[in-house]
């Protein structure tokens, strides 16, 4: 089962996932910004949330990055429940 979570930064999305983990053995918690954050660090282009948002928007526009990344991550491992932050 896959649940999509959407919300403002620091609104409790990860806390909600942690709360739900107590009832399920295998949980995936994936954010569409994770790979963008990692890429910005590798490129030494660390910035604030606005920068990451713009970089994600650019990657989505040119190569549908968020969808491709999330599809790849969801296909990697066994899980009972997945939470996808968009």
N, C-alpha and C positions, 0 to 999 in steps of 0.2 A: 504494500500500500504506500502511496506517495502523497504527501501533503505539501501544498505550497504555502509558504509563509511570506507575508509582505508587511513591512512596517518601517517606521522611521528608525534611524540609528539609535541604539541604546533604548529601544522601546520594550525589550524583554523577550525577543524572539529566541535567543539561546536559553534563557531561563525557562521558557515554556517547553523547549525540547528536553532540557534536563529533567523537568517535572514529569514529562511523558516517558522518559527512559526507564523509570522504575517499574513499569508494567510490561516492558518488551525487552527481549534479550538482545536482538541485533537491530541497532538503530544507526542510520546514516544521517549526518547533519551537514548539508552542503550549501554553500553560499555562492551565488553567481559572481561575487566580487573576489573570492579567494584566489583564483588564478591571476586576476588583474593585480591584486596586492602583491603576489609573489613576483610577477613580471616587473612591476615597478621597482621592487627592491633589487632584483637582479640587474636592472638597467640603471640603478642608483638614481632613480627619479622619484624618490619618496616625496609625497605631498600630502595635503590634507584630504578630507573626504570629498571635497568638491573636485579636486584633481583626479582622484580615483573614479569618481562618477563620470567625469568627462572622458577619461581614458577608456572606461567600459563602454560608454556610448560610441566612441570612435571604433572600438573593436567590434561591437555589435553591428554597426553600420557597414563596415567593410567585409566582415567575414562571419556574421551571425554567431559571434563568439559565445555568448551566454548559453544559447541553445545547444551548440555543439559541445561545450564544456560540460554542461549538466547532463546531457545525454551520455557522454563518455563516462563521467563519474558514476552515474546510476547503473551503468552496465558492468562496472568493475567487480563489485563485491556482492556477496549474499547479504540480504537484510530482510527483516520482517517489516520495518517501517522506515521510510525516508522522509526527511523534512528538507525542503528545498527553499532557500531564501532567494527571492528575486528582487 
